[in-house]
């Protein structure tokens, strides 16, 4: 929570990086404890295999790697950032899962945390927008509409709307609020993933009620969807910026992503050896080939880690989907929430960054995503630690 507010309240590079180090060490420590004391459900088995392989690349980068420079912004990236971002993004789910299994996190606590995360998300959106207004004014621009990447933070907590299953009116209001900010962000990927997720969540909300109530709420949902559609059309008609973004999408413009991918594929075609195909060119190698990151996890992993990294990533997503399907028999709510998280996470692998967030907003987004996922994995697949099992057996022995 502190990390989420820090960049937008009082930014201190030293404090921000120190907090990231603390969280990375915290997540790694709990992961070691987790492996020693818990059974690994499929999601965690392949998560740890994938992170373990990439961590080796990260360690090599720290000790023998070259200086990493992002040419787009012309700045140096510390070699330890790779493993820092990786642990904060992928391992944070572990302590949240443990806290849920131990009962430290429950629905009441999560509902409180949801509103704190919502406040952090809206603050990030507002501050980012204000900063862009100032930057535009400095170059004598009158632009008032921008693409707000910080909206990814809001997207990550969208599935937690189902925590308020006893307050359907609040759920509908929250969904409308989320959609409003998705549209205002002009972030095309977020609008797409958010819209699909909202439809999934609406299905999940309606499935909890009797036929009579389902009919009433279904009609209400249609009204809400109609209102959201009219709002979207109004924005497209009145917002020149949003309309241009929509037109760019129709014409296939992908904010240079197609150029990045072409550059990377041409490099692979002309420079790849069998060794490079198997093991890649090393962590953060994308920045030595392209002026920026690939904005596509699959291409970045193939380039930097080769087949050795790509296959575990494929296995991780298969295990994630398998875990999601398995949750159907456990809890309808968990099935819907985890399903929405699968949609959001997998979508980010295609046109953003899932496993390796690089900017403040994306890092916070990954952390909130891990909180939502870890909690619902803990609710759906709870278990005792080996230490707790020994205590239970000991008590039973004393009773006998």
N, C-alpha and C positions, 0 to 999 in steps of 0.2 A: 504494500500500500504506500509506503514511504517512497519507494522507487517511482511509483506512478505519479505522485504529486511533485516530486523534487524538480524535474526539468521545467515545470510550468509555474512553479511558485518562486523558487530561488535556485537558479542553476549554478552549481559549483562542479566543475569537471572532476576535481579531486574527490569530492564527496560522492558523486555519481559513480565514478569508477570503483571507489572503495566499496560502495554498497553492492555493486555488481560482483566484485570479488567475494564478498561475504556470502551472497546468495549462491554463487557457484560452488563455493566450498561447503556450504550448508547442504545444498542439494546432493553433492557428491558424497558427503558423509552419510546422509540418510540412505543413499543408494547402497553403500557398502553394508549398512545395518540391515537394509531391506533384503539384500541377497542372502545374508547370513541367518535371517530370522523368519522369512516368509516364503511361501510357495509362490512361484512366478506364474501368473496367468499368461496366456499367449501374447497379449499386448506387450507386457513387460519383458518377456523373453527376447523378443526380436527388437524391442527398443534398445535394450542393453547391448545386444550384439552390434547393432548399427552404431550406437554412440561409442562403444568400445573401439571399433575399427577407426572411426573418424577421430577419436581422441588420440590415437597413435600418430596420425598425420599432424594433429595439432601440436603434439609434443615435439615432433621432428621440426615443425615450423619454428617453435620457440628457440630451440637449441642450435639448429644448423640452417634455418631458412633465410632467404634473402629478405631485404627490406621490402615491405609491401606498400605500394603507392597507388592510390586511386587517382587516375589521371583526369577524370571528369572534374573533381574538385581540387586536384593538385595538392593532396595532403597525404601524410604518412599514416599508416595504420599499424599500431603496435602488434607485434607478432603474437602476443598472448591473447589478443582479442578473439581469435578464432575459437579457441577452446573455452573462453569465457562466455561467448555468445552461445556456443553449442550446449554447454551445461545449463545455462540459464533457460534456454529454450526447451530442451528435451528432457532434462532430469528433474525440473521443478515439480512435475506431476507426481513424483515418488513420495516426497514428504506429505503432500496433500492427501494422497491415497492412504498413507499410514495414519495421519491425523483422523481421517474419516473412519478407518477401521477401529481406531482406539476410542471413538466416540467424542473426540475433541471438537470435531466439526459435525454439525447436524443442520437440519433445515432452518431452524430458528437463527442460528449463527450465520448461515449462508445468506439468508434474506437480508440480514444487517450488512454483511459484506457486499452483497449485490448493490445496495444503494451507495455504499462508499465507492465501489468500482464505477458505478454509473456517474457519480459526481466527478471522479477523476477523468472519466472519458469525455464528459461534456466540457470540463475545464481545459483539457488538452485540445479539443476542437476549437474552443473560443480563443485560447491563447495563440494557437497556430494561425487562425484566421487574422487576428490582430497583427501578428508579426508580418504576415503577407501584405496586409494593408500598408504597414509602415514601409516595407521594402518597395512596394509599388510607388508610394509617395516620394521616396528618395530618388527615383528615376523619372519623376514627373509623370507618372502613369495614373490614369483615373480608373484603372481596373478595380472592380469591387467583388469579383467572383473568381474563385481559385479552386484548385484540386487539393482537398484536405486529406492527406495520407493518414493523419492521426485518427481518422474514423475507423481504422482497423481495430483500435482499442474497443470501440463500441461494438463492433461486429463480434468480437470474441466472447462477450458476455450475453449476447442475444439469447442463446438457448436457456439461460438461467431464468428467463421469464416463466418457465414452467414451475418454478419454485412456488409460485403464487396460485396454485391450482384451486384453492378455495375462494379465490377472488377473481372471477373471470372478467369482470369489468376492468380491473386493474391490468390484467394481462392484455386485453385489447388496447387499452390506452398506451401501455408500454410499447406494444408492437407498432402502433401508429407513430409514437415518438421516435423509435429507432428508424423506421422507414423515412421519416421526415429528414433526419440527419444524414441518412445514406444518400438521399437525393441531393441534399444541399452540399454534400461533400464533392459531388461531381466525379467521384472515384468509381469508374465503371465496373471494376472487379468486385468492389464492395456492394454496389447496387445489384449486381447479378447474384452473388452469393447470398446477400441479405434477403433478396426477394424469394429465392428458392427456400431458404431456411424458414422464413416467415410462413410460407405455405405448409411446410412440414410441421411447424409448431402449431399452426391452426388445426391441422389434422389431429395432432396429439391432444390439443385442448378439447376438441369436440368428442374425441373417442372416450372420454371419461364419464359421459352423461347418458341418461336414458334416451329412448327414441324421441320422446316429446321435447326434451330439452335440447337434444341434438338438432332437431328441426328448427327450433327457435334460434339457437346459436348459429346454425348454418346460415339461416337467412340474415342474421346480424353480420356474420362474416362476409356474406356477399355484399351487403351495404358498405361495410368497411373497405373491402377490396375495390368497390366502385369509387368510393371517395378517394382512396389512394391513387387509383388510376387517373381520376380527374385532376388530382393535385400534380401528378407526374406530367400529364399533358399540358397543364397550365404552366408548369416550370419550363417545359420544352418550348412553349410558345412565347414566353416572356423573358426567358434567360438566354441571351445570345451565347454565353459561354457554355452552358449545359447543352444547348442545341448543337453547338459546334463539336462538342465531345461526342454526342450521339451520332452526328454525321461522320465523324472520324471513324467511329466503330463500324458503321455501315460500309465505309470505304476501305476498311482493313488496316487503318492506321493504329499502331500499337505502342505509341510513345517510345519509339526506337527499339522496342524489344525484338522486332523482326531483324533489324540491323545487327543487334547484338548476337542473335542466334546465328545469323549468316556468317558473321566474323568468326565465331567460335567453331562452327562446322567447317569453314574453309581452313582454319588452323589445323583442326583434327585431320582433315583430308590430306593436307600437304606435309604435316610434321609428325603424325602419330606413328609410333613403332608398335610392335606387339607388346613390349613392356609398358608403353604409355597406355595402350588399350586396356591392359590388365590392371595396372596400378595408378594410372593417371599421372598428372604433372605436379601434384602436391597441393596442400591446403592453400587457399587464396590464390591459386594459380590462374584463376579466371582474370584477375586484375593485371596479369602480365600479358594476357592475350587481348583483352578488351578494355575499353576505357572505363567501364563500370561493371557491376555484377551482372550475371546472366538474367536475373529475374525469372528463372525457371530452375527449380531444384534438380530436375532430372538431368538437364543438360550440364548444369554446374557440377553435379556429382560425377557424371561420366567423364567430364574433362579433368577434374581434380583428383578423383579417386578411382576412376576406371570401373571395370566390372566388379572389382573387389568391393567397391563402395556401393555400386548401383544395385547389385543383387540383394544385399541386406536391406536396402531401402525399399525395394519391391516387396520383400518378405515382411518388413515392418508394416506396410500398408495393407497387405493381405491379412496379417494378424489383427490389425486394427479393425478391418471390416468384419473379420470372423468374430472378434470380441463383441462388436456391435450387434451382429445377428444373434449371437448367443444371449445377449441381454433381453431379447424378446420374451423368453420364457421366464425371466426374472422379474421384470418390471416394465410396463408399457411406457411410463414416464421416462425411465432411463433409456429405453430403446429410442424414443423420440429425441431426447437431448443428445445422446451419443451420436445418433444419426446426423443431427444438425452439425455437430462438431466435426464429423467425418467430412461432410460437404464443405464446410468452411476451410478445414485444414487441407484437404486434397486440392480444393480450388486454389489455395495460396501456393501450392507447389507448382502450379502451372503458369501463374503470371505474377507471383510475388516471391516471398521467402518464408518457408515454414520452419526448416530445421536450423537456419542460421540468420536470425534477425540482426540488422546492422545499425538501425537508427533508433532513437529513443522511443518513438511511438510504436515501432514494430516490436521492440523488446518488451515493452509494457503489454502490448497485445498478446505476445506469446506467454507472458506470465499469467495474465487473466485467463487465457485459454487453458493453461495447465491447471489453474484452480478449478475451473468448471469441469474439466475432464477428470482430474484426480478425484474430485468429490463424487461424481456419478459412478466412476469405476469402483470407488470404495463402498458406495451404497449398494451397488449391484452385485459385486463380488467380494463381500466382506470376509475377513478371516482373522484368526488370532495369530499372534507371533509365537514362535517356538517357546519363548520365555513365558508368555501368558498361558500356553498349553501346559507347561511344566507346573505352573502355580495352580492351575485348575486341577491337575492330576494329584498334586500334593494335598490340596484341600479335600478332595474326595477320599484320598487315603486316610487322612486324619479323621474324617467322619466315620469311615468304616471301623 
